[in-house]
C-alpha cells in the first residue's frame, strides 16, 4: 500500500527535481510525441510537477492556454509559475469533467493506490478528442542499480528488501485503457543510456528524482555509507565498462478520448 505521507515528504524536499537532467530528457520524449500531432489545445492538466519543459513548449506552440498543475506539495516557485497550481492528493482532487484537451504526467502516475480508478478519472476529465500521455518506468528500469542493491541486501542482510516502486506490465496498461474506452491506446518503450565516471554522481542523480520506495512496508532505517560502498562494489563488478552504465527504461503511454 502506498504511503502518501512519505510521497509528500519526498516531493517537498528543497532539492529541486526541476534541475534533474533525467526528467528533462523524459520531458523531451513527451514533447516529441506531441510535435508530430496536429492538435488544438486550450486546457491542460499536469499531474506531478517534475520540470517545466513541457509547459514551456505548450505555451510557445499554443495561444490562450490554461494550465492546471497538481502535486502533493506547494512552493513559491510552483505558485509563481504562469499556471494554476493545486496542492492536493491527485486521487482525491475534484477537477472539471470533459474539460481538458491534454492531460499528462512525467513519472508520477504509477504512484497511485488504484491505477485503473485514476485512468478512469483522467478519461472523464478529458474533452472530446483530448489526448492523454504519461510516462511510466518499465519493470527493467535502472536494472543495474536494482540488481546491485539486491545483491548487497543478500550479502548484508541475508535477504532482499523492496528498493524500487512496483510498476505495471505493458499488456495490463493497454487492457485497462481499452476497458475504459480510450481510443487508439499505444505504448512506446524507450531507453535512456547514461554513463558515469563516478558512482556517487550516479546515486545523487537518482536521489534527485525523488523515486524512493514509498509503500508502507518500506525499510524504516536509512542505510549507512558502508551499504552503498557494497552496492558500488557489485555495480562495478557486473556493469562497469570504463564507466558506470545506467539504463533508464520508460514506457510512454498515449491514448485519446473520442
N, C-alpha and C positions, 0 to 999 in steps of 0.2 A: 504493500500500500504506500502511496506517495506521502511523503512528509512535507506538506505545503509550507510549514513554518521554516523548514530548512531551505526550501527553494527561495522563499522570500529573503532569507538571510544571504544566500549566495548572490542573488540579483541586486542586493542593496550594498554590496561591498564597494568601497571607494574606488578600487582599481577598475577603470572603465573598460568594458568589453568593446567599446567603440574603437579602441586603439589596437584591437587584436586583428592582425592581418588575415588570419584564417577566416574569420567571419566576413571580412571584406571580399575575399576570394569567393566564398559561397554566395554572397550578395550579388557578385558579378554573374554567377550562374543563373540567378533568378532574373537579372536584367537581360541576359542573353535569351532566356525563354520568352520574355516579353517583346524583345526587339524585333522578332520575326513575325509578330502578330499585328493585324490591323484592328486596333482597339479604340473604343470610345470610353474613357474613364473619367468619372466625376467624383465618385466617392470611394474611398479606400479604407480598409481596416487592416492594421498591422497587429499581429499577435506576438508579443515578445519583442523588446527593443534591444537589438544587439549592435546596430550601427545605423547610419543614416544614408547609406549608399543608394538603396532602392528608392527611398523617398526623394532624394535629390534628383535621381533620374526621372521619376514621375513628374516632378514639378517642372523640370526642363522640357518634358515632352508634351504635357497636357496643361491647359489653362483652366482657371476657375476650379482648382482641385481642392477637395476637402479630405483630410486625412485624419482618421481616428487611430490612436495607438493605445494598446492595452499592455500593462505589465503589472508585476506584483509589487513594485515599489515606485516611489516618486522621487524626483530630484529636480533641482532648479534648472538643470540643463535640459531635462525632458520637457519641463513645463515651458521653457523659453523657446524651444524649437517650434517652428511655424506649423503647428498641428494641434489637434485636440487630444490631450493626454488624459487617460483614465486609469487611476491606480485601483486595481481590482483583481480578484481571482477570476480568471477568464471563464471558468466553468459556472460561476455564479453571476456573471455580468448580464445586464439587460440591454440588448442592442436592437436597433430598428430592423424589423423584418423587411425582406425584399428591398434592401436599401443599397448594398454595396456592389459596385461594378468589379472590384478586385479585392480579394482577401488573401493575405499571405503571412507566412511565418518562417523565420530563419532559425531552425534548430531549437524550437521550444515546444511545439505542439505535441510531441510524443511524450512529454512530461505531464500528462493529464490522468486523472483517475479512470475516466471512461472515454476511450478514444472514439468509439462509434457515436456516442452521445455528442461529443464535440464536433465531429464531422457533420452530424445532423443539424446542430446549432448553426454551423457555418453555412450549410446549404439553405436553411431557412432565411438567413440574413443576406444571402446573395440576391442581387437583382437578376431579372431575366437576361440571359446572355452574359452573365457575370462569370468571371474566371477565378479559380482558386489554385494557388501554388504554395506548397510547403516543402521544406527540406527536412528530411528525417535521417539521422545517422543509420548507416547499414549495420547489420549484425557483425560484420567484419571490420567495422571502423576502428582504427588505431590498434589493429591486432598485435602489432609488435609490442606496444606498451602493455596491452592487456595480458598477453601471454607471459611477459617478463614479470608482471606483478603476481600472476597466479603461481609461477614457479617460485617466486620469493615467498609467497604465503606458504606453499607446501614445505619449503625448507625451514622457515622460521616458526610457523605455527602448526605444522603437520596437518594442514587443512587449507581450504580455499575460502576467502571472503568474496562477496559480490563487490566488484570495484567499479562497474560501469552500469549505467541505467539501461534496463532492457528496452529493446526497440521492437519493430514489427516486421514480419515477413512480407515481402512484396505481394505475394498472392493474397494474403489476408487483407492488405490495404485495398487492393483492387476489388476484392469481393465485397468489402464494406461500401466502397464508393458506388459500385453497381447496385447494391441493395438499397442505397439511399437515393437512387435515381440521378446520380451525377452523370453527365454526358461525356463521352469520349475520354474516360479516365486513362491516364498513362503514367508510367514511372520511368524516368531516365536515371540509370546508375552511373555515377561519376566517381573518379578517384583523384584526389589532390596529393601529389607526391612531394614531400618536403624532406630535405636533408639538413642535418645539424652537425656542426663541428663540436659543440659542447652539449652534453646531456642535460645540464641544469637549465640551459636556454630552452630546450625542448619541453621540459617539465613546466617551466614558467609560462610558456605559450599555452599549454593545455590548461593550466590553472586559471589563466585569464579568461578562458572560455566559460568558466563557471558551470561545468558539466559534472561535478562530483556526484557520486551515487547519492540519491536523495529519497530512498524509500525508508520506511520506519525500521527495517532490520539492519540499517547501516551500522558498521562497526563504530563503537562510541569513542574510542580513544584515537587520538591523532598519532600517525606513525612518526617514529624517531628518524633522525638523519641516517642512521645505520640501515634502516629499511630501504631507503631509496638508493643507498650505495649498493645494496644487494640487487635491487631492480636494475641498476646500471650495469652490474656485472653480467646478468643474464641477457640484457639487451645487447651489450657489446659482444657477448659470446655468440648470439644467434642472428643478429640483424645488423651488425656494424660492418660496413664495406667502405672503408676510407672515411665515411661519415655515418652518423646515426640516421637511419632511414625511417620515415613515418608516413603511413598511408592514411589520409583522411578519406574514408569511403562514405559517400552520401547517396541518398535516393531523393530525386526531385520529383515530387508528385504534382501532376497537373490535371485539373478536371473543370468542367463547365456546368452551368445551370441553364438549361434551355427552356 
